[in-house]
Amino acid sequence: MRTLTPAGPAPIAGPADPTPRRLLLCGVVAGPLFVIAFLAQGALRPHYDPLRHPVSSLALGPGGWVQAVNFVVAGLLTLAFAAGLRRTLRRVWGPALVGSWGAGLIGAGVFTADPVSGYPQGTPDLLSEYGSTHAALHDYLSLAGFAAMAAACLVFGVGFARDRELGWATYSVASGAGFTVAMALATIAFSQNPALVAHGGLFQRVAVTIGWAWLTLLALRLLRRRPAGPRTPAGRPRRPS
């Protein structure tokens, strides 16, 4: 008898209930919307250098509310996607980790970061050794979201491997590794490391793009799956014997 994996893909809930598919669609929209929004803001904002400055700095200064809203909207869409994953896969850890990424985004929007790397113009490269309370909350919630994203890639990768879907297993694990390395480099750069500080924004954008691309493709993959076959009275797909 073949056992079901803890986070790997399973058939969608079926044609009678469109809600899971609508929730999965939120996962298709969230990443591209978030990335397009911060790229557009970075290109239009005076004195903002996308290669140097973090995405979070777009929430500072005039018009900063746009990026704050971008964080919150992307987070809410991701939470909806996580609910769709939970209903579609009937798993716990993978969807919970995706939901934690969404919660981290919302926290990053509610609590703004301190100025860093000289943006907004006229501010010091590093405001202080400890920073403000709202910036500390921003950093802790963001860090929790980053860790959840990396862990989600790994958990889904293990699930795909157990289902012998080696292409998706490799892609998931590689995405988690690339996300982690790029985000670590960004963190070092934002701490004003002389060798990396000029490219902190670039490293962060690479990490964010890797993570969002993986989530978006995962959502598309699940939307393309056919509805489930025969089910047990409890609503779970029958296991092949």
C-alpha positions as CSV (number, residue, x, y, z in Angstrom):
1,M,0.0,0.0,0.0
2,R,1.3,3.4,-1.0
3,T,1.3,6.0,1.8
4,L,0.5,9.7,1.3
5,T,3.2,12.2,1.8
6,P,3.0,14.9,4.5
7,A,3.2,17.8,2.1
8,G,3.3,16.5,-1.4
9,P,0.5,17.2,-4.0
10,A,-2.8,15.5,-4.0
11,P,-5.9,15.7,-6.2
12,I,-8.0,18.9,-5.9
13,A,-11.2,18.9,-3.9
14,G,-13.5,18.3,-6.9
15,P,-15.8,20.1,-9.2
16,A,-18.7,20.5,-6.8
17,D,-16.8,23.0,-4.6
18,P,-15.0,25.8,-6.5
19,T,-13.7,27.5,-3.3
20,P,-10.3,25.7,-3.2
21,R,-9.6,26.6,-6.8
22,R,-10.4,30.3,-6.0
23,L,-8.1,30.2,-3.1
24,L,-5.3,28.7,-5.2
25,L,-5.8,31.5,-7.7
26,C,-4.8,33.9,-5.0
27,G,-1.4,32.1,-5.0
28,V,-1.1,32.8,-8.8
29,V,-1.8,36.5,-8.3
30,A,0.1,37.3,-5.1
31,G,3.7,37.0,-6.3
32,P,3.4,38.8,-9.7
33,L,1.4,41.6,-8.1
34,F,3.9,42.1,-5.3
35,V,6.9,42.0,-7.6
36,I,5.5,44.3,-10.2
37,A,4.4,46.8,-7.5
38,F,7.8,47.1,-5.9
39,L,9.7,47.2,-9.2
40,A,7.5,50.1,-10.4
41,Q,7.9,52.0,-7.2
42,G,11.7,51.5,-7.2
43,A,11.9,52.8,-10.7
44,L,9.9,55.9,-10.0
45,R,11.1,56.8,-6.5
46,P,13.7,59.7,-6.4
47,H,17.0,58.8,-4.8
48,Y,16.0,55.1,-4.4
49,D,18.6,52.7,-5.8
50,P,17.0,49.2,-6.3
51,L,20.5,47.6,-6.4
52,R,21.4,49.0,-2.9
53,H,18.2,49.6,-1.0
54,P,15.7,47.0,0.5
55,V,12.2,46.6,-0.7
56,S,11.0,47.6,2.8
57,S,12.5,51.0,2.4
58,L,9.9,51.8,-0.2
59,A,7.4,52.1,2.8
60,L,9.3,55.1,4.0
61,G,8.9,58.7,3.0
62,P,6.2,60.3,0.7
63,G,4.1,57.6,-0.9
64,G,5.4,54.9,1.4
65,W,1.8,53.8,2.1
66,V,1.8,52.2,-1.3
67,Q,4.4,49.6,-0.4
68,A,2.8,49.1,3.0
69,V,-0.4,48.2,1.3
70,N,1.5,46.0,-1.1
71,F,2.9,44.0,1.8
72,V,-0.5,43.6,3.4
73,V,-2.4,42.7,0.2
74,A,0.3,40.1,-0.8
75,G,0.2,38.7,2.7
76,L,-3.6,38.3,2.6
77,L,-3.5,36.7,-0.8
78,T,-0.9,34.3,0.5
79,L,-3.0,33.4,3.5
80,A,-5.8,32.6,1.2
81,F,-3.5,30.5,-0.9
82,A,-2.4,28.6,2.2
83,A,-6.0,27.9,3.0
84,G,-6.4,26.6,-0.5
85,L,-3.4,24.4,-0.1
86,R,-4.8,23.0,3.2
87,R,-8.1,22.2,1.6
88,T,-6.6,20.8,-1.6
89,L,-3.8,18.7,-0.2
90,R,-5.3,18.0,3.3
91,R,-1.8,18.4,4.8
92,V,-0.7,20.6,7.7
93,W,3.0,21.6,7.6
94,G,3.4,22.8,4.0
95,P,0.3,25.0,4.0
96,A,1.1,26.2,7.6
97,L,4.6,27.3,6.4
98,V,3.2,29.1,3.4
99,G,0.7,30.8,5.7
100,S,3.5,31.9,8.0
101,W,5.2,33.6,5.0
102,G,1.9,35.5,4.4
103,A,1.7,36.5,8.0
104,G,5.3,37.8,7.8
105,L,4.4,39.9,4.8
106,I,1.4,41.5,6.7
107,G,3.7,42.2,9.7
108,A,6.2,43.8,7.4
109,G,3.5,46.1,6.1
110,V,2.1,47.0,9.5
111,F,5.5,47.8,11.1
112,T,7.8,49.9,8.9
113,A,11.6,49.4,8.8
114,D,14.1,52.0,9.9
115,P,16.1,53.9,7.2
116,V,19.1,51.9,6.0
117,S,21.9,52.3,3.4
118,G,21.2,56.0,3.1
119,Y,17.5,55.9,2.1
120,P,15.5,58.1,2.4
121,Q,18.0,60.7,1.3
122,G,19.8,62.4,4.2
123,T,19.4,59.5,6.7
124,P,22.5,57.6,8.0
125,D,23.5,54.3,6.6
126,L,22.4,52.6,9.8
127,L,20.1,54.5,12.1
128,S,21.4,52.9,15.3
129,E,22.8,49.7,16.7
130,Y,19.4,48.6,18.0
131,G,16.8,50.5,16.0
132,S,13.3,51.5,16.8
133,T,10.6,49.2,18.3
134,H,8.5,49.2,15.1
135,A,11.6,48.4,13.0
136,A,12.5,45.5,15.4
137,L,9.0,44.1,14.9
138,H,9.4,44.5,11.2
139,D,12.7,42.6,11.2
140,Y,11.5,39.8,13.5
141,L,8.3,39.2,11.6
142,S,10.1,39.4,8.3
143,L,12.8,36.9,9.5
144,A,10.1,34.5,10.6
145,G,8.5,34.8,7.1
146,F,11.8,34.2,5.4
147,A,12.5,31.1,7.5
148,A,9.0,29.8,6.7
149,M,9.5,30.3,3.0
150,A,12.8,28.4,3.0
151,A,11.2,25.6,5.2
152,A,8.2,25.4,2.9
153,C,10.4,24.7,-0.1
154,L,12.1,21.9,1.8
155,V,8.9,20.3,3.1
156,F,7.3,20.3,-0.3
157,G,10.5,19.1,-1.8
158,V,10.5,16.1,0.5
159,G,6.9,15.4,-0.4
160,F,7.5,15.5,-4.1
161,A,10.5,13.2,-3.6
162,R,8.4,10.7,-1.8
163,D,5.9,10.9,-4.7
164,R,8.8,10.2,-7.0
165,E,8.3,13.6,-8.7
166,L,12.0,14.3,-8.9
167,G,11.8,17.4,-11.1
168,W,9.6,19.2,-8.7
169,A,11.5,17.8,-5.7
170,T,14.8,19.2,-7.1
171,Y,13.2,22.5,-8.1
172,S,11.7,23.0,-4.6
173,V,14.9,22.2,-2.7
174,A,17.0,24.3,-5.1
175,S,14.5,27.2,-4.6
176,G,14.8,27.0,-0.9
177,A,18.6,26.9,-1.0
178,G,18.8,29.8,-3.5
179,F,16.3,31.8,-1.4
180,T,18.3,31.3,1.8
181,V,21.7,32.1,0.3
182,A,20.4,35.3,-1.5
183,M,18.6,36.5,1.6
184,A,21.6,35.9,3.8
185,L,23.8,37.9,1.5
186,A,21.1,40.7,1.5
187,T,21.1,40.7,5.3
188,I,24.9,41.0,5.5
189,A,24.8,43.8,2.9
190,F,22.2,45.8,4.9
191,S,24.4,45.6,8.0
192,Q,26.7,47.8,5.9
193,N,29.3,45.2,5.0
194,P,31.7,47.2,2.7
195,A,32.0,44.4,0.2
196,L,28.3,43.8,-0.2
197,V,26.4,46.9,0.8
198,A,26.1,48.3,-2.8
199,H,24.2,45.2,-3.9
200,G,22.0,44.5,-0.9
201,G,18.8,45.4,-2.8
202,L,19.8,43.1,-5.7
203,F,20.4,40.1,-3.4
204,Q,17.1,40.7,-1.7
205,R,15.3,41.0,-5.0
206,V,16.8,37.7,-6.2
207,A,15.7,36.0,-3.1
208,V,12.1,37.4,-3.2
209,T,11.8,36.5,-6.9
210,I,12.9,32.9,-6.3
211,G,10.4,32.5,-3.5
212,W,7.5,34.1,-5.3
213,A,8.2,32.2,-8.6
214,W,8.2,28.9,-6.7
215,L,4.9,29.7,-5.0
216,T,3.3,30.9,-8.2
217,L,4.3,27.8,-10.2
218,L,3.1,25.6,-7.3
219,A,-0.3,27.3,-7.4
220,L,-0.5,26.9,-11.2
221,R,0.5,23.2,-11.0
222,L,-2.3,22.4,-8.5
223,L,-4.8,24.4,-10.5
224,R,-4.0,22.2,-13.6
225,R,-4.6,18.9,-11.7
226,R,-7.7,17.1,-12.4
227,P,-10.4,16.7,-9.8
228,A,-10.1,13.9,-7.3
229,G,-11.4,10.4,-8.0
230,P,-13.4,8.2,-5.7
231,R,-13.3,9.2,-2.1
232,T,-13.7,7.6,1.3
233,P,-16.7,8.6,3.5
234,A,-14.3,11.0,5.3
235,G,-13.6,12.9,2.1
236,R,-10.1,11.7,1.5
237,P,-9.0,10.3,-1.8
238,R,-8.9,6.5,-1.8
239,R,-5.3,5.2,-1.5
240,P,-4.2,2.9,-4.3
241,S,-3.4,-0.6,-3.0
